[in-house]
Amino acid sequence: MIMEFKAPLDGLAKVVTAGVVILDAAVLAIIWHFATTEGPLWPLFLSAVILIGVPLYGFLGMVRAYVVDEGGITVKRVLGSRRIPIVGRAEARILERPRIVRTLGSGGLFGYFGRFIVEGRKVTVYSGRRDRLVLIVTGDRAYALGPDDPEGFLETLRTVGLA
């Protein structure tokens, strides 16, 4: 049995993403104007690399969906996928409104992914939302995922024998 769950962005991620993209475009336009009229072009190129590179990093890491099968969970991202292998049974539960602190990764630009501290535990997050996360603990690793249907996701994990 293979089930796929979408990974929607929450309101904050949408606002952060739109704000960063608009602000980057405005700053790049201003730099372009001054660099082409009054000086060397290297500041324009350096700024373009940074102002385009940061949103591009976020976009390429954005989580699109989760696929649950008998061997584990595949996190489908824009660029590549990540496999969460589950051997035996994992602990899995829904966190309604967890305390979450980003330590390394994206904290709203095209979603939330990377290393976070969730409810006091070091966790790898692959999500488009901050609420109703599914915490999965397998072995010594913990993951927080944000499927569109957390209850259905947990039920699927139980059905295939992963939780």
Legacy VTK file of the C-alpha trace (Angstrom):
# vtk DataFile Version 3.0
C-alpha trace
ASCII
DATASET POLYDATA
POINTS 163 float
0.000 0.000 0.000
1.407 3.350 -1.048
-0.222 6.628 0.008
0.757 10.178 -0.875
-0.014 13.227 1.259
0.384 16.848 0.159
2.521 19.326 2.101
0.721 22.701 2.007
2.317 25.978 3.089
0.797 27.764 6.070
-0.083 31.459 6.044
3.202 32.616 7.590
5.280 30.687 5.052
3.259 32.243 2.214
3.724 35.764 3.626
7.451 35.260 4.301
7.998 33.808 0.829
6.093 36.580 -0.960
7.777 39.270 1.151
11.295 37.959 0.545
10.750 37.572 -3.208
9.244 41.079 -3.558
11.907 42.686 -1.356
14.706 40.901 -3.220
13.312 42.048 -6.573
13.058 45.657 -5.350
16.588 45.684 -3.911
17.970 44.099 -7.068
16.217 46.733 -9.224
17.685 49.557 -7.123
21.174 48.051 -7.237
20.817 47.494 -10.995
19.898 51.158 -11.488
22.869 52.517 -9.555
25.404 49.944 -10.760
24.636 50.603 -14.427
24.631 54.402 -14.116
27.381 55.188 -11.641
29.987 52.536 -11.215
31.392 49.050 -11.616
29.180 46.029 -12.241
30.682 43.659 -9.649
28.349 44.820 -6.833
25.400 44.021 -9.078
26.628 40.505 -9.778
27.470 39.812 -6.132
24.086 41.127 -5.008
22.287 39.138 -7.699
23.965 35.918 -6.579
22.874 36.503 -2.987
19.403 37.909 -3.710
18.562 35.172 -6.198
20.465 32.374 -4.447
18.682 32.570 -1.091
15.119 32.246 -2.471
16.336 29.639 -4.961
17.744 27.561 -2.080
14.379 27.784 -0.326
12.432 26.885 -3.452
14.591 23.870 -4.289
14.243 22.533 -0.740
10.474 23.086 -0.568
8.527 19.997 0.472
5.799 19.024 -2.007
4.505 15.716 -0.638
5.115 12.673 1.545
4.844 9.116 0.261
4.275 6.349 2.819
5.032 2.739 1.902
5.981 -0.433 3.768
9.667 0.537 4.040
9.353 4.091 5.267
8.506 7.618 4.195
9.771 9.504 1.156
9.790 13.291 1.414
9.310 14.663 -2.099
10.966 18.034 -2.596
11.320 20.276 -5.637
14.908 19.101 -6.085
15.322 15.502 -5.053
13.723 13.431 -2.365
14.724 12.342 1.109
14.019 8.869 2.400
13.173 8.272 6.048
13.755 4.558 6.561
11.778 3.022 9.376
12.957 -0.292 10.757
10.477 -1.878 13.123
7.934 0.434 14.653
8.406 4.154 15.066
6.860 6.402 17.667
4.491 8.755 15.828
2.158 11.412 17.190
0.590 14.729 16.246
1.913 17.928 17.814
-0.911 20.499 17.693
1.032 23.727 18.291
4.598 22.752 19.146
7.293 25.049 20.448
9.696 25.130 17.507
13.077 26.868 17.165
15.127 26.811 13.969
18.813 26.023 14.425
19.830 25.481 10.780
17.613 25.652 7.709
14.627 27.540 6.332
12.281 29.073 8.852
9.432 30.111 6.546
10.880 30.777 3.096
9.036 28.192 0.970
8.285 26.260 4.153
10.254 24.922 7.081
13.064 22.456 6.606
16.364 21.692 8.238
17.392 21.259 11.862
15.035 22.526 14.537
14.383 22.053 18.218
10.791 20.900 18.596
9.382 20.533 22.096
12.949 20.407 23.468
14.127 17.655 21.086
16.543 17.940 18.141
14.462 17.210 15.056
14.867 17.254 11.277
11.862 19.120 9.876
10.365 18.767 6.397
7.166 20.796 6.434
5.158 23.614 4.935
3.425 24.381 8.221
4.218 24.954 11.899
1.087 23.515 13.482
-0.249 19.953 13.541
3.145 18.447 12.826
3.576 14.694 12.889
6.568 13.821 15.080
8.222 10.549 14.089
10.944 9.018 16.250
12.774 6.063 14.735
15.932 4.774 16.372
17.962 7.777 17.488
16.503 10.130 14.830
13.440 12.354 15.061
11.532 13.978 12.205
8.653 16.445 12.069
6.471 16.376 8.967
3.500 18.550 7.997
1.061 16.528 5.879
-2.281 18.042 4.887
-4.117 15.257 6.756
-2.138 14.397 9.926
-4.719 11.897 11.193
-4.835 10.082 7.839
-1.037 10.112 7.737
-0.830 8.474 11.186
-3.472 5.932 10.226
-1.502 5.059 7.076
1.672 4.620 9.149
-0.221 2.220 11.405
-1.810 0.379 8.463
1.550 -0.368 6.834
3.016 -1.353 10.211
5.405 1.557 10.674
3.860 2.974 13.850
LINES 1 164
163 0 1 2 3 4 5 6 7 8 9 10 11 12 13 14 15 16 17 18 19 20 21 22 23 24 25 26 27 28 29 30 31 32 33 34 35 36 37 38 39 40 41 42 43 44 45 46 47 48 49 50 51 52 53 54 55 56 57 58 59 60 61 62 63 64 65 66 67 68 69 70 71 72 73 74 75 76 77 78 79 80 81 82 83 84 85 86 87 88 89 90 91 92 93 94 95 96 97 98 99 100 101 102 103 104 105 106 107 108 109 110 111 112 113 114 115 116 117 118 119 120 121 122 123 124 125 126 127 128 129 130 131 132 133 134 135 136 137 138 139 140 141 142 143 144 145 146 147 148 149 150 151 152 153 154 155 156 157 158 159 160 161 162
